[in-house]
Amino acid sequence: MESRTEDKIQNATVLITGGAGFIGSNLCEDLLKFNNKVVCLDNISTGFKKNIEELFSNSNFKFIEGDITNLETCQNACKNVDYVLHQAALGSVPRSIENPIATNHTNIDGFLNMLVAARDNKVKRFVYAASSSTYGDSTELPKIEENIGNPLSPYAITKYVNELYAKIFHQQYQLETVGLRYFNVFGPKQSPNGAYAAVIPKFVDSLLKMESPTINGDGTNTRDFTFIKNVIEMNHLAAVSSNEKICGEVFNTATGSRISLNDLFENIRSLLSIYHPEISEIEVKYGEPRPGDIPHSHASIEKARNLLNYTPSFSVKEGLEAAMEWYNSNL
């Protein structure tokens, strides 16, 4: 069930950082449907211009190729902007372990630049992508926003620091900040390429090539996989909600359910077999567990339900069906 029109960002100017990435490009496309002017800022280091190429012909869309680690770029991008949806980051736990300096520079220095620019340009609200990695070694299930553990990677540290900075900017400068702790987002435009690709597109890519995908570990790890449409909905709600209690806070952005990697593989294999029956014969391989990975991830969405009136529009099953249809046509 889609949320109400009054719960959408409409007739506004919206800056989306990381707008050529997977989540950012989906946000750009969606926001243009509601008579918004969309400014997309991206340095094309992990995003792709092909993700937004269909939008260039839209007079309400503006692309800025630039880097959030440059304060002047951030200041210029925030001029006359109503809302910032900050998605730009160097993602991936393994990448952060391999190169913590680069991750810190983009995710903390760049984030602080964006907060300062949003404050200086009197942006109405700053909604940012936080991460479920912030829960670290906490074994509590489901994950509740107020209870986190020790971080397990440099990436997790940077995303937690983002939350601390956002809260301070709300307290000290009255900038309305709202963090969304994304849980394993998937859907159209998510790339299967590169060493740091997410598990769902990697599974799909291997199966469509008639190859066995690899699961890191024994496949019993669980995740709260979240379809992109739910994430878009949360960004809308976080931006336009009149509930003052949400500012300076963070919210789990998830479905409130979990599935093991083994079951995930079986679901994807079954759905892709509809298009390519021979895929049903392919088995999975198992590799070493990845350092820094959280064993189990399952979000409580009660806080988002209570304060943002959030109800996920797509279950994991419904999201996988839509995603597999897209991948079958586009990979």
N, C-alpha and C positions, 0 to 999 in steps of 0.2 A: 504494500500500500504506500503510495507516494505521499509525502507530507503536503500540507496545505500551501496554497500560493502565498498566503500572508507570512508563512515561515521561510520565505525565500528572499535572498538579496535581489532587489529590483531597482531599476532606474538609478543606479549608483556607479561610481568609478571605483574599480577594484584592481589592486595590484596583486598579482600572483607571482611570487618568487619561485624559481624552479619550475616555471610554467611550461617548459618543453619536456619535462620528465613525465613519468607514468601518471602519477596522481595529479600533478600540476596541469598537464595537458587535458585531462578529463575535466578538471575544474574550469579551465578556460572555455572549453566547448559548452559546458553546461551553463555557465554564467551568461553567455551571450544569448541564451534563449529567453532571458528575463530582462531584456532591454538595458543591460549594463554595458558600460564602457570598460573593456578589459585591457589592462597593461600587463604584459608578460615579460618578466626579467629572468634571463637565463644565460649562463656562460657556455652552454653546450659542451660541458665536460662529461656529464653523465646523461644528459637529456639529448633529444634528437629533434632537429627541425622538422623532420617528416611527421612527427607527432602533432604539429600545429600548422602544417603547410596549407591545409584546407581553410584555415581561419584568416590567412593573409588577405583574402579578397573581401573580408568583412570590415566595413569602415569603422566599426566600433572596437576593432582589435588593433592593438599596438604592440610591437615586439621590440624590446631593448636587449641587445646582446651585451651583457656586462656581468660583473662579478660582485657578489655581496661583500667581499673582503675589501672593496673600495668604497669608502664612506661617501665620497662625492657622487658615485653612481647611485647609491642607495637614496641619498638626499634628492637627487633629480627624479628618480623613479617614484618617490612618494609625494611629489608635488600635486596638489589638487585631488588627492586620493581619499575616498571615504573609508574603505576597508583594505587591510592587508591580509592576505592569506599566505602565510610564509611556509613554503614547502621546500625551499632550497636547502640542501645539506649534502654532505658526503656520507651516504648510507653505508651499511654493511659492517657487521661485527668483524669478520676476517680482515677486511681492508684496514680497519682501525688498528688492529693488532699488528698488521704489517707496516702501517705508516701512521702512527699516532699524531705526528706533528701536522700533517696535511688535514687530518680529520678535525683536530683541535682548531686549526686556523679557519677553516670554513664554518664549522658548526658552532664555535664560540665567538671568535672575532667577527665573523660575518653576521651572526645572530645579533650581537651587541650593536653593530653598525645599523642593522635594520630597526632595532628598538629605538635607537637615538633618532634616526631619520623619521620614523613614525611619530615620535614625540614632537620633534621640531616642526613637523608639517601638520600637527594637530589632527592626525588620523583618528576617526571615530572609534575603531576597534581593531586590534591586532590579534588575529587568530593564527596559531602556529602549530606545526606538526611536532608533537612530542612522540615518545616511543615507549612501547611495552618493555623494551630492554631495561628501562629504569627500575623495574622490579628486581633485577639482579638475582641474588641467591635466595630470595624469599621463597619458601615452599608453600606458603598459604594459597589455597584455591577456594573460591575464585579470587582473582586479584582485585583488591579494593584500593582506590586511589591513595588513601592516607597511609597505607602500610607498604613500605618498600624495603628491600634488602640492600646488601652491598653490591655495587656494580661489578660486572664480570668482564668488562671490556672498556677500552678508551672511548668507543662510540657511546656506550651507555653513560659514561661520565659526562660527555658533552651534552647529551640530551637532558640529563638531570640538571646540569648547570643552566641550560636554557630555561628550565622551569623556575629556578631560583631567580635568575635575572628578570624574567617576565613578572614574577610576583613583586619584586622590588620596584620595578618600573610602574606597576599599578599603585603601590603604596606611596612611593616618593613623588611621582610625576602625574598621577591620576590617568595614566594611559590604560585604557581598557584592554587587558590581555586575557586570552582564553587559550589554554593548551589542550590539544587532542592527542591522547596517547594511542597511536595507531597500533593495531594488532594484526600483523601479517596480512596486509592488504593485497588483493589480487584482482585481475580483470583485464579488459582490453587495453592494448598499448604497453603492457608490461613486457619488457624485452627478455628473451631467453639467452641473450648473448653476454659473454664476459664471465670472468671468474667469480663475480659477485652477484650473479643473477639469482633471483628468488626461486624457491623450490618448485612452485607450480609451473611457471613457464619452462623451467629446465626439464621437468617431467614430460611436459607436452612436447617440447622440441625433440627430445630423445625418442618418444613413442612415434611421432610422425615420421621420424627417420628410420623407424623400425629397429631402434636400438634399445637396450635395457638401461633405464635410468638408475642412478645410484642414490641410495639413502645413506646419509651419514649417521652411523649408529645402527641399532637393531630395529628402528622403525616404530618403537613404542612411545617415543616423544610425542607430545600432543600440542596442538596449536589452536588458537581461536582465529581461524582464517576468516577474513572480512572482505566482502565484495565491495568494489570501488563505489557503487551507488550509495551504500551506507555511509561511506566516508564523505562523499559529496553532500549528503543530507546533513551530516553533523557539522560541516563547515558552514552551511547556510544557517542552521539553527544557532550556532555559536556566535555568528556575526550579527544576527538581527534580534536575538532574544532581548526582551526588556527586563529580564530578571537580573537585578544588580548583583545578586549573590554569585553569579558565574564568573565575575571579573577577578583576575588573579588566581583562578582555579584551573585545575586540569581534569579532563574527563576521559575515561576509557572509551575508545572508539572501536567497537567490536560487535559480535553477535550475541555474546554471552553463552557460547557453547564451545565445545572443543572436539577435535578429531585427531586420531593418531596418523602419523605419516604413512603407516602401512594401509590404513583405511582410505586415506587420501589418494594414494596411488591406485588402489582398486577402483575407486570412484572415477578417477580421471581415465583410467584404462577402459572402463565400461562405457563411459560417455563418448570417448573417441572411437570406440569399436562400432558405434552407430554409423559413423562415416567411413571407417576403414575396418571391416570385420577381422582382418588378419592381426590387428593390434591386440586382440584378446588373448593371443598366444604368448605375448611378451611378458617375461618375468622381471622382477626388480633385482638389482644387485645391492650389496651392503658394503659400506666403507667405514673408515674410522670416524668416531664422533668428532665434531668440530669444536675446537677450544672456544670458550666464551659463550657457548650456546646454553640457553635456559632449557631444562628438561621438559617442563610443562608450562603451558600458557593458557589461561582461561580467565576471561574478564568478567567482573561484575559490571553490569550496565545500569545499576539502580540509580547511581548519582546522575547520570545523563538522562535517565527516564524521569527522575523527579524534578530536576532543575531545568532541563532543556526540552522536555516532552519528546524525547527520542525513543522511537521504536524502529528497529532495523527493518527495512523494506524487503531485504533479501536474506534468506537463510543461506548456509554454506552450499547446500544442494542446488538451490535456485541460482546462486551465483556461479557455481561451477558449470551448470548447464549453459548459461549465457556466455561465460568465458570460453568454453570449449567450442561453441558455435563460431565465436569471433576468431579464435586461433585457427580453426579448420579452414576458414576463408582467407586468413591473412598471413599465415606462416608458409 
